[in-house]
Amino acid sequence: MKRLYALFALLMLVAVQPARAQSILRDAETEALLNDASRPIIEAAGLSPRNVRIVLINDSSINAFVAGGQAVYVHSGLIDAADNINEVQGVIAHELGHVTGGHAPLSGQMFKQATGISILSLVLGIAAMAAGAGDAGAGILAAGQQAAMGTVLAFSRNQESSADAAGVRYLNGAKISGRGMLAFFRKLQNQEFRLAIPQDNAYNRTHPLSGQRIANLTNDLSRAPGWNVPTPPGWDARFQRVQAKLRGFVNDPKSTLRKYPATDTSTAARYARAYAYHKSGYPQQAAAEAAALVKSAPDDPYFLELEGQVMLESGKPLEALNPLRKATASTNYQPLIATTFGHALLATEDPRFIDEAEKVLRQAVARDDQNPFAWYQLGTAYERKGDRPRTALAAAEQASLSGEHQRALFSARAALAGLPPGTPDYIRAQDIQMTAEVAVEEDRKNNRRR
């Protein structure tokens, strides 16, 4: 019976893993690079870049996944392990193969089938045991578990092979070199070697053997027109910057400072140290690294953003305004940067900046309405201006994005009580109310089932 329960646990783990709560990392510079790098691949896949999102997840494992819809989730550990942006492009191409293949919905059907096999074997096994045939019953249970496991693994391997082939087509169609895809598979193969994972039996694996994948894909990639096409100028330097700032933000500061010692004055190293110092509570050192970056390129919006962020989060919001204002203007109100600027304006607690904060934050949510923090800051601006209905509406938006359905419903109703009927804000509050009512009712049903 323990083996059967183990199978059910595996089935449920695989089924829910993509949807488990994980921390999404948002950074304007990182998102700009990932959008630029993925755009030609997305178009080669017949999709619209406006509808596909590349989402960075704070997870140290080397992984990427899709979970329905047109979003590709990339772990921070994968960015850390990659040597260049072309390797990341290879991973994105593979994951888009899962998107276009509809593999997430198909996986749900497969899990139902596998669970059905297990339940049937459970019923038959218990019946045999009840009839006195203990060994036969145990055999039925074991056979059912093996059949279900085989169904899961074979289906997964087929999906992975299909996504590999699709990824090759998309890279070739976009005239992007497949060297990165093969290089990343070699990384995975080396990891398997280090972990002593057998390379001669694919039956008990969710993915095809890495060596087999490399052999299968090399010919199609190496003969394509894009094989020898170099990465666009500057992209690898951009990747090194993004990788370094990510390492500084998510990794242990001591590890970051060992990897990027003070003797290294490169842009990437200063980026990494700035975040590591800031994370570990050394604001003066963080500010010094940020200032050195700004001095090297005074108009770089991301250096200005970093300088402003360090000042803001070190309790100096007034000093943060100038760099953040410049960064916001030079990026045409990039939503994440504008949100930080709006936050700084409000953090001064100076009434002179409230109108500017409202303007900046309204533009931020107009261009990216999926940022709960931006809605929270906009709600703060409305509150300080005494605009209670819009304060409630911003709170409803923030709660809805955060999955707090009861609070979203309460706030939406409060907004509706004070907003003029028929206005865009009133209609939006109605939409949130209806969505929240459905979600709250669903939560109640789930609680009753438990």
N, C-alpha and C positions, 0 to 999 in steps of 0.2 A: 504493500500500500504506500510506503514511503516513496517508492520510485514513481508511482502514479501521481502523488501529490507534487513531486518535483517537476513532473511534466507540466501539470497545470500551472505551477508557479512560473515555469519558463514561458509558457504560452502567454500568460498575463503580462510578464515582464516585457516581452518583445512587443506585445500589442500596445502597451501604454507608454513605453519609454519615450517616444517622440513628444508626447503631450505632457510629460512630467514638468513640474515647475523648475525652470532654469532661468538664470539671470541673463537678460539680454544686454549686450554692451552697445552703446550708441556713441559714435564719434564721427564728426563731420568729415575729417580727412580720410578716415578708414572707409567710410561709406562711399565717398567720392571715388576712391581707387577701385573698390570692389564693383561699383556701378560701371566705371569705364572699362574694366577688364572683362566684365561679364556681358556687356551690351552686344558685341558682335556674335557671341555664342548664343545668346537668347534669340537674336534675330535669325540666326541659322537654324534654330530649333523651331522656327515658325511662331514664336511667341512675341508678345509686345514687352519691351523693357519697362513700360509704364506699369505693367501688371505683375512683374516678377520682382520679388524682394530677396536680397541676399542678407541674411540676418546673422550677426555674430553672437555666439553664445559663450558665456564664461564657463568653460569646461576644459580641463587640462588634457583630456584624452584626444588622440589624433582621430578625428571623426567628422563626418558631415551627414546630414539626413534630410529627408523631406517628410512632411506630416500632413499631406493633403493640401489642396490649393496650389498656388504658384510661389511658394516660399522655399528657399534653400537655406538651411541652417548650418552654419560652419562653426565648429568649435575653435576656441582660442588656441587650444593645443595644436591644432592643424596649422594655423598661421605661424605659431612658434616653431614648428618642425620643418616648415617649407624653406627652401633655399631661395626661391624667387617667385615672382607673381605668376609665371607660366605654370608652375606646379599647381598653384591654386586654381588657375583656369582649367587645368585638367580635371580637378576634383569637381568644379562647378559644372563642367560639361557632362560628367558622369551623373551628377545629381539631377541635372535637367533631363537626362534620359529617364530617370524615375518619374519626373513630373509629366513628361509627354506620354510616357507609357501607362499613366494612371495607376502606378504600382501601390500607392497608399490605399485607395479604395479596394483594389484587388487583394491586398494583404488582409483586410478585414474579412473578406469572403473566405480566404484560405484558412484563417484562424477558426472560423466557424466550422469549416469542414474537419479540421484536425481535432477540434474539441468534440465534435460529433463522434469521431472515431473513438476517442478516449472514453466518452460517456457510454457508448455502446459496449465497449470492452469491459467497463466497470460494471454495467448491469449484468452482462453475461457471466463475468467472473464471479460476482457475488452470488448469482443464481447457482452456479456450479458448486461454490463453497457451501451454500446452504443445503445442497443436495448431498453433501458428504464428499464431494470430489475436490478436496483442498488443493492438491497439486495441479489438477486440471484448471481450477479457477485461477490459481496464481499464474499459470501459463497463459491463460487468456488475457489477464491483466497486463502481463509483460509484453505479449504480442501486440496488444492494443496501443500500449505506450510506444513501442518501437515503430508501429505503423504511423502513429500521429507525429512522432518526432521526424520520421523520414519524410512525411508530407511537408512539414514546416521547412526542413532544411533544403529539400529539393526545390521547393517553390522559391525560397530565398535565393538559392544559387542561380536559378533560371532568371530571376529578376535582375540580379547583379550582372549576369552575362549580357542580358538585353540592354541594360543601362550602359555597360561598357561599349557595346556596339553603337548605340545611339550617340554616346559622347564622342566617339571617333568621328562619326558623320558630322556632328556639329562643329568640332574643331576644324576638320577638313573643309567644311563649307564656309567657315569664317576665315579660312586661310591663316589659322593660328597653329603654330608648331605643336606637335604632339609629344615633343621631347619631355615636357614637364609632366604629362600624364604618366609616361613610362618611368620617369625618374621617381615619381611619388610611389608607384607600385613597387619599385625596387626598395624604397624606404620601408614599405610595409613588409616586404619579403625579408629584409635584414632584421626587422623587429621580430618576425616569426622565428628566424634562426636563433636570435638571442634568447627567445623564450622556449626554444627547443620544441616548437610546434612541428609535428610530422609533415613532410612535404609530399608524401606518396599516397595519401588517402583523402579524397575530397568528400567522402560520403557524410562524415560527421561535422561538416562545416556549413556555416551560413553563406560564405562567399567561396567562389572558385579559388584554387590555389594561386597565390600571387605569381609564381613562376609561370603557371599555365596562362594566366591573364596576359603577362608580358609577351609570351610567345605568340598568343593569338592576335594581339593588337599591333605588334611591331611592324609587320608587313604593310598593313593598311595605313598606318601613320607615316612610316618612313617614305612611302611612295607618293604621298600627297603633295600638292603644290606648296603647302604652307610649312613643310618640314624644316626648311632652312630659312624661313622668314624670321628675322630677329624680333624680339620684343620692342615695342615702340620706345623711342629714346626717353629716358627719364623715369620709366615705369619701375625699373628695379630699384632705383634710388628712392622713389616714393614708397615702394614696398619695404625697404629697409627702415625708413622712418616709421611707417605704420607698425611694423613688427617690433621695433624698439620701444615705442611708446606703449604698445600693448604689454610687452614684457615688464616694463616699469610699473604698469598699473596693476597687473594681475599676479605677478610672481613675487616671491619673497624678496624684500628689498636687499637683504644681504647677498642673495644670489645675483640680483641684477647688478649691484655695485661691483661684484667680483667679475662679472662678464664684461662690464663697461667701466673699467677703472678710470680714475681722474686724468690719467695720462692720455686717454683717448679723447681728443677734442673734435671728433667727427660729429656731424649733425645727429646721426642716429644715437650715438653715445650720450650726447647732451640731453636728447629727448628722454632716453631711458633713465638717466640719473635724475632728471627733474621730477619725473613721476615717482621714482623710488624714494627720493628725499621727501617729497610732499606726502607720500603715503605713510612714511615712517615718522613724520612729525618734525621735520627740519625745514621750516619755511624759508629761512635765509638762504640755505644752500639751494633749495628748489628755485627760489627767485633769481639767484645768481646764474643758474644754468639757463633759465628762461630768458633772462636779460641778454646773455651771450648769444642765444639763438636770434633774438630780435635784432641785436647789433649786426649779426652776419647777414640778415635779410630783413630790413625794417618794414617792408611791405608784405611780408608773408603772413597771410591771415591766420594760419594755424599756429605760428609762433606767437602772434599777438593774442590769440585765443588762450594759449597756454599761460602767457604772462598774466593776463587778466584773471584767469581761473585761479592761479596760485595766490594772487593778491586777494581776490574775493574770499576764498576759503581759508585765508590766513587772517581774516578779520579786517581787511582794508578795502572795503567796497568802493570808496571814493577814488582810490588809486587805480582800481580795476576798470573804471569807466572809460578812460581814454583808449587803452588798447582794445577793449571789447567793442567800443563804438567804431573804431577803425576796422576791426575784423568784420563786424556786422555789415558795414557799408561796402567794404571791398568784395564781399561774397554775395552782395545783393540780398541781404537778409536771409542767409542760410539758416534754416529753422533751429538747429541745435545751438549754433553760435548766438543767434538772436535771443534764444531762451536764456542762455547764460547772461547775456547783456541785460535783459529785462530783470533777471534775478538780482543782478548787481545794482541796478537802479532802485529797486525796491529795498534792497538791503541797506542802502544809505539812510533810509527812514527820513529822507528829505522830501517834504510835500511838493517841492518844485519839480521833482522827477516823475511824479505819478502819471501825468498825462503821456509823457514819453514812454514810460514803461508799458502803459496800456497799448499804445500804438505799436510798439515793437512786438509785444507778446501776441497781439491780435494777428499781426502778419505771420508770426511763427506758427500759430495753430491753423491759420488759413492754408499754409503750405505743407504742414505736417500735423494732422489732427490726431495722430496716434501716440502722442507723447504725453503721458499723464502728468509729468512734472511741469510741462508748459501750461497745461490747464490749471494746475494748482497755483502757479505764479500769477496767471491771468486772474484767477479768482481772488487772489490777494489784492491785486490792483483794483478790482471792482469793489472789494470790501472797503478799501481805504477811501474810495470815492463815495461810499454810501449807497452804491447800486446793489441792493439786496437781491433782486430777481436774477441779475446776471452773475452775481456771486454764486447763487444757488445753481444756475445753469452750468457754470464752470466746474462746480463741485460734482454735478451729475456726470459731466463728461469724464472727469478724472476718475470717479468711482466706477463708471461703466468700463473704462479701459483697464482698471485694476481688478475687475471681477467682483467688486463689492456691490452685488445686485440690490440688496435691501437699501443701502445708502444711496445708490443711484436713483432708485424709485422715490425715496423720500425727498431727495434734492430736486428731482425733476418736477414733482408735485409742487414744491415750494416755488420753483421758478415759474410754473404755469399760473400760480396765484397772483403773480405780480407783473408778468409780461403782457404787452398789448396783444390781444388775439389776432391771429393771421400774419403776424410778423415772422421773418425767418427764424428768429430766436425762439419764438413761441412754438413754431412747427417742429424745430429741432428738439425742444423739451418734450413735446408729445411723442416723438420717435423714441427718445430715450425711455420715457415712461412705459410705452408699450413693450419695448424690448425687455426692460427690467421686470415688468409684471410676468412675462412669460418665463424669464429666468428664475424669478423667485418661486413661482409655482412649481417649476421643475425641481428646484432645490427641495421644496417641501415633499414632493413625491419621493425623491431619492432618500430623504431622511426617514420617511415612513417605511420604505423598503428595508432600511437597516434595522 
